Amino acid sequence: MEYPIEVALKRPLTVGETRIDKLVFDEPDLGTAIAVEEAGSAVEQRIALLTGMAGVDRAVLLKVKESDYREITRRVLDPYQAQVAAEQGADSGNGGAAE
């Protein structure tokens, strides 16, 4: 997975006086990882992950239209989760004995 991932919004957002016509997602940082771990539900974990990756406030992400969210899921969330699962699988193998 290569970062950053730019997702153009079919339905641009207006937050205050700012128009947002794309979101740019980068690899999560440690603060985002902690926020995801501390989130209470799976939905809140996804919100924490995506807001952290895009560097936007929660209020911005919650204004994203469903069609744009599906595109974000397809291009960002699903590949990221697959990458994490693959890395965790690689880490859980039968390594050599500790010395």
C-alpha positions in Angstrom: 0.0 0.0 0.0 1.5 3.3 -1.0 0.8 6.6 0.7 -0.6 9.2 0.4 -3.9 8.1 -1.1 -5.9 10.9 -2.5 -9.7 10.4 -2.8 -11.6 13.0 -4.8 -15.1 13.6 -3.3 -18.0 13.3 -5.7 -19.9 15.5 -3.3 -17.6 18.2 -1.9 -18.0 19.2 1.7 -18.3 22.7 3.2 -17.0 23.1 6.7 -17.4 26.6 7.9 -16.1 28.6 5.0 -13.8 25.9 3.7 -14.7 23.7 0.7 -13.2 20.3 0.8 -13.2 18.5 -2.6 -10.7 15.7 -1.7 -9.3 13.9 1.3 -5.7 12.7 1.4 -4.9 9.7 3.6 -1.5 9.0 4.9 -0.1 6.1 7.0 -1.4 6.3 10.5 0.8 7.7 13.2 1.2 6.5 16.8 -1.4 9.0 18.0 -3.9 7.6 15.5 -3.1 4.0 16.6 -3.7 5.0 20.2 -7.0 6.7 19.4 -8.1 3.6 17.5 -7.3 1.3 20.5 -9.1 3.6 22.9 -12.3 3.9 20.7 -15.2 2.0 22.1 -16.9 0.4 19.1 -15.8 -0.8 15.7 -17.5 2.2 14.1 -15.7 4.6 16.4 -12.4 2.8 15.6 -13.0 3.3 11.8 -13.8 7.0 12.4 -10.6 7.4 14.5 -8.5 5.6 11.9 -9.8 7.6 9.0 -9.7 11.0 10.6 -6.2 10.3 11.8 -5.1 9.1 8.4 -6.7 12.1 6.7 -5.7 14.7 9.3 -9.2 16.0 9.6 -11.6 16.5 12.5 -14.3 14.0 13.2 -17.0 16.5 12.1 -15.4 16.6 8.6 -15.6 12.8 8.1 -19.1 12.6 9.4 -20.2 15.0 6.6 -18.9 12.7 3.9 -21.7 11.3 1.7 -22.3 7.5 1.7 -21.1 7.1 -1.9 -17.8 8.9 -1.1 -17.5 6.8 2.1 -17.8 3.6 0.0 -14.9 4.8 -2.2 -12.8 5.6 0.9 -13.6 2.2 2.2 -12.6 0.5 -1.1 -9.4 2.5 -1.6 -8.2 3.1 1.9 -9.8 1.2 4.7 -10.1 -2.3 3.1 -6.5 -2.3 1.8 -5.2 -1.0 5.1 -7.0 -3.6 7.1 -5.8 -6.4 4.8 -2.2 -5.1 5.2 -2.4 -5.1 9.0 -4.0 -8.6 9.0 -1.2 -9.9 6.7 1.5 -8.3 8.9 -0.1 -9.7 12.1 -0.3 -13.2 10.4 3.4 -13.0 9.5 4.3 -12.0 13.1 2.3 -14.9 14.6 4.3 -17.7 13.0 6.4 -20.3 14.8 9.6 -18.4 15.4 12.7 -19.9 16.9 12.9 -20.5 20.6 13.9 -17.6 22.8 17.4 -17.9 24.2 
